[in-house]
Amino acid sequence: IVATNTINNLIKFLNMTKNEYYEYISSFEINTNIGLNLINKFYNDIPIPFDNQYRWYAIVELFSYDNVNLEKKISSVISQSIKNKIIFDAIIPQNLKQYNNIWKTRELLSEAQKLNGKSIKHDISIPIEKIPLFLKKAKVYLSDFSKDNILTFGHLAEGNLHYNISKPKTMPMSVFNKLHKKVNSNIFNLVHDLGGSFSAEHGIGLIKKKEFKKYTSKEEFIIKYNLKKLLDPNNIMNPGKIFN
């Protein structure tokens, strides 16, 4: 796990790792100080890396079937990144328990946010180089929320972000529910403008059918609809999902 203070630095570190060891990267998961605060709040038996003194974090994992010294390889990138002040600190786990605890700070994030209360969730994808611009512009539409209510995490190497906004404790649920639709629309429009997708790994289902039609060209929609009919002429595969 590595630590820094800007998303731009994490992208630089990702690019350095890809340039050197692209074929070995199996995970590049990002998190923030807000995410680690949630983990500490609901799972205080998990050690918080770096005492959460930085703003951005990435869990990086390399994998190989071959007899390759992956620790030496990632250590090389980390040393170079620290020297160039891209990464400020890093922890390479020395045993399985430390390894598992590091992963828990990411794997338990969704559950921690659920325990914290209601939130507006976004599963979006954006060209990696445009993610900093997205984060900057998205805040304009979230003036009703403080920065502590905005949780960003996800799979940076794939450009897939989970961009979730928690309900402030003092905000009435009726107000939060009204803001939900407005926030979704603004975020999805911004993602579309940046060449991204309103739905990444969790698909369309029933909930995002309107968005699917809105952000899909007429030609593309017809092709996908006809493909569905070709593969599923009797409409027995997830009927009602995506298409009516």
C-alpha positions as CSV (number, residue, x, y, z in Angstrom):
1,I,0.0,0.0,0.0
2,V,1.4,3.4,-1.0
3,A,0.4,6.9,0.2
4,T,0.4,10.3,-1.3
5,N,-1.6,13.5,-1.3
6,T,-3.1,13.9,-4.8
7,I,-4.9,11.8,-7.3
8,N,-2.5,13.0,-10.0
9,N,0.4,11.4,-8.0
10,L,-1.4,8.1,-7.9
11,I,-1.9,8.2,-11.6
12,K,1.8,9.0,-12.1
13,F,2.6,6.0,-9.9
14,L,0.2,3.8,-11.8
15,N,1.9,4.8,-15.1
16,M,5.3,4.2,-13.7
17,T,4.3,0.7,-12.5
18,K,2.6,-0.1,-15.8
19,N,5.6,1.1,-17.8
20,E,7.9,-1.2,-15.8
21,Y,5.7,-4.2,-14.9
22,Y,2.5,-4.0,-16.8
23,E,2.2,-7.8,-17.2
24,Y,2.4,-8.4,-13.5
25,I,-0.2,-5.9,-12.2
26,S,-3.2,-7.7,-10.8
27,S,-4.7,-5.0,-8.6
28,F,-4.4,-1.2,-8.3
29,E,-7.1,-0.2,-5.8
30,I,-7.4,3.4,-4.6
31,N,-8.8,4.8,-1.4
32,T,-8.8,8.1,0.5
33,N,-8.4,9.3,4.1
34,I,-12.2,9.5,4.2
35,G,-12.4,5.8,3.4
36,L,-9.8,4.9,6.1
37,N,-11.8,7.0,8.6
38,L,-14.8,4.9,7.9
39,I,-12.9,1.7,8.3
40,N,-11.5,2.9,11.6
41,K,-15.0,4.0,12.8
42,F,-16.6,0.6,12.2
43,Y,-13.7,-1.9,12.2
44,N,-11.4,-0.4,14.8
45,D,-9.5,-3.8,15.2
46,I,-7.9,-3.2,11.8
47,P,-4.7,-1.3,11.9
48,I,-4.9,1.9,9.8
49,P,-1.9,2.3,7.6
50,F,0.3,5.4,8.0
51,D,-2.1,6.5,10.8
52,N,-4.1,7.9,8.0
53,Q,-2.0,11.0,7.7
54,Y,-2.2,11.3,3.9
55,R,-5.1,12.0,1.5
56,W,-4.8,9.3,-1.1
57,Y,-3.8,5.6,-1.0
58,A,-3.4,2.7,-3.4
59,I,-3.1,-1.0,-2.8
60,V,-0.9,-2.4,-5.5
61,E,-0.6,-6.1,-6.1
62,L,1.7,-7.9,-8.6
63,F,1.2,-11.5,-9.6
64,S,3.1,-14.0,-11.6
65,Y,3.1,-17.7,-12.3
66,D,6.8,-17.6,-13.0
67,N,9.6,-17.5,-10.4
68,V,9.9,-13.8,-10.4
69,N,11.0,-11.6,-7.4
70,L,7.9,-9.4,-7.5
71,E,8.8,-7.7,-4.1
72,K,12.1,-6.6,-5.6
73,K,10.3,-5.2,-8.7
74,I,7.6,-3.2,-6.7
75,S,10.3,-2.0,-4.3
76,S,12.2,-0.5,-7.2
77,V,9.2,1.5,-8.4
78,I,8.4,2.6,-4.9
79,S,11.9,3.8,-4.2
80,Q,12.0,5.7,-7.5
81,S,8.6,7.3,-6.7
82,I,9.5,8.3,-3.2
83,K,12.8,9.8,-4.6
84,N,10.7,11.8,-7.1
85,K,8.2,12.8,-4.4
86,I,5.3,11.1,-6.2
87,I,4.7,8.7,-3.3
88,F,5.4,9.8,0.2
89,D,5.3,6.4,2.0
90,A,4.8,2.7,1.5
91,I,4.2,-0.5,3.3
92,I,5.2,-3.9,1.8
93,P,3.5,-6.5,4.1
94,Q,5.9,-8.9,5.8
95,N,3.4,-11.6,6.7
96,L,0.0,-12.9,5.7
97,K,-1.8,-11.1,8.6
98,Q,-0.4,-7.7,7.6
99,Y,-1.3,-8.5,4.0
100,N,-4.9,-9.3,4.9
101,N,-5.3,-6.3,7.1
102,I,-4.2,-4.0,4.3
103,W,-6.8,-5.6,2.0
104,K,-9.5,-5.2,4.6
105,T,-9.1,-1.4,4.5
106,R,-10.5,-1.7,0.9
107,E,-12.7,-4.8,1.0
108,L,-14.8,-3.6,3.9
109,L,-15.3,-0.1,2.6
110,S,-18.7,-0.6,1.0
111,E,-20.0,-2.3,4.2
112,A,-18.6,0.5,6.4
113,Q,-20.3,3.1,4.3
114,K,-23.6,1.2,4.6
115,L,-23.2,1.1,8.4
116,N,-22.6,4.8,8.3
117,G,-26.0,5.6,6.8
118,K,-27.6,6.4,3.4
119,S,-25.6,7.3,0.4
120,I,-25.9,8.1,-3.3
121,K,-23.7,5.6,-5.1
122,H,-22.1,5.9,-8.5
123,D,-20.3,3.1,-10.3
124,I,-18.7,5.0,-13.2
125,S,-15.8,4.7,-15.6
126,I,-13.7,7.6,-16.9
127,P,-10.6,7.8,-19.0
128,I,-7.8,7.6,-16.4
129,E,-6.2,10.9,-17.4
130,K,-9.5,12.7,-17.0
131,I,-10.2,11.5,-13.5
132,P,-8.6,14.5,-11.7
133,L,-10.8,16.8,-13.9
134,F,-13.9,14.8,-13.0
135,L,-13.2,15.1,-9.3
136,K,-12.6,18.8,-9.6
137,K,-15.8,19.4,-11.6
138,A,-18.0,17.0,-9.7
139,K,-17.6,19.1,-6.5
140,V,-19.4,22.0,-8.2
141,Y,-22.6,19.9,-8.1
142,L,-22.1,18.9,-4.5
143,S,-22.3,22.2,-2.7
144,D,-24.9,20.7,-0.3
145,F,-22.3,18.3,0.9
146,S,-19.0,18.7,2.7
147,K,-15.8,17.0,1.5
148,D,-16.1,14.5,4.3
149,N,-19.4,13.2,2.8
150,I,-17.7,12.3,-0.5
151,L,-16.1,8.9,-0.7
152,T,-14.0,8.0,-3.7
153,F,-12.5,4.5,-4.2
154,G,-12.1,2.0,-7.0
155,H,-10.0,0.3,-9.6
156,L,-7.8,3.0,-10.9
157,A,-6.0,0.9,-13.6
158,E,-9.4,0.3,-15.2
159,G,-10.6,3.9,-14.8
160,N,-13.5,2.6,-12.6
161,L,-14.5,4.7,-9.7
162,H,-17.1,4.3,-7.0
163,Y,-18.0,7.9,-6.3
164,N,-20.4,7.9,-3.3
165,I,-22.0,10.8,-1.4
166,S,-23.1,10.1,2.2
167,K,-26.1,11.8,3.7
168,P,-25.0,14.5,6.2
169,K,-26.2,13.7,9.7
170,T,-28.2,17.0,10.0
171,M,-29.8,16.7,6.6
172,P,-33.5,15.6,6.6
173,M,-34.1,12.4,4.6
174,S,-36.7,14.2,2.5
175,V,-34.1,16.8,1.4
176,F,-31.5,14.0,0.7
177,N,-34.0,12.1,-1.4
178,K,-34.8,15.1,-3.5
179,L,-31.1,15.8,-4.1
180,H,-30.5,12.2,-5.1
181,K,-32.0,12.5,-8.6
182,K,-30.4,15.9,-9.2
183,V,-26.9,14.7,-8.1
184,N,-27.2,11.5,-10.3
185,S,-28.2,13.5,-13.3
186,N,-25.3,16.0,-12.9
187,I,-22.7,13.3,-12.2
188,F,-23.8,11.2,-15.2
189,N,-23.9,14.1,-17.5
190,L,-20.3,15.1,-16.5
191,V,-19.1,11.5,-16.9
192,H,-20.6,11.4,-20.4
193,D,-19.1,14.7,-21.3
194,L,-15.6,13.4,-20.3
195,G,-16.0,10.3,-22.5
196,G,-16.8,7.9,-19.7
197,S,-19.7,5.6,-18.8
198,F,-22.5,6.0,-16.2
199,S,-22.3,2.3,-15.5
200,A,-19.1,0.3,-15.1
201,E,-18.8,-3.1,-13.4
202,H,-22.3,-3.4,-11.9
203,G,-24.2,-3.2,-15.2
204,I,-27.6,-1.7,-16.1
205,G,-30.2,-3.9,-14.6
206,L,-33.6,-2.2,-13.9
207,I,-32.4,0.9,-12.1
208,K,-30.3,2.4,-14.9
209,K,-32.5,1.6,-17.9
210,K,-33.4,5.3,-18.5
211,E,-29.8,6.4,-18.3
212,F,-28.8,3.6,-20.7
213,K,-31.2,4.9,-23.3
214,K,-30.3,8.6,-22.6
215,Y,-26.5,8.1,-23.0
216,T,-26.6,5.6,-25.9
217,S,-26.9,6.8,-29.5
218,K,-29.9,5.6,-31.4
219,E,-27.8,3.5,-33.7
220,E,-26.0,1.8,-30.8
221,F,-29.2,1.2,-29.0
222,I,-30.7,-0.6,-32.0
223,I,-27.6,-2.7,-32.5
224,K,-27.6,-3.8,-28.8
225,Y,-31.4,-4.4,-28.9
226,N,-31.1,-6.6,-32.0
227,L,-28.2,-8.5,-30.5
228,K,-30.2,-9.2,-27.4
229,K,-33.1,-10.6,-29.6
230,L,-30.6,-12.7,-31.6
231,L,-29.0,-14.3,-28.5
232,D,-32.3,-14.5,-26.6
233,P,-35.2,-14.8,-29.0
234,N,-37.6,-16.1,-26.3
235,N,-36.6,-13.3,-23.8
236,I,-35.8,-15.8,-21.0
237,M,-32.4,-14.3,-20.0
238,N,-33.0,-11.7,-17.4
239,P,-36.3,-10.5,-18.9
240,G,-37.1,-6.8,-18.3
241,K,-33.5,-5.9,-17.6
242,I,-31.9,-3.3,-19.8
243,F,-34.6,-3.5,-22.5
244,N,-38.4,-3.5,-22.1
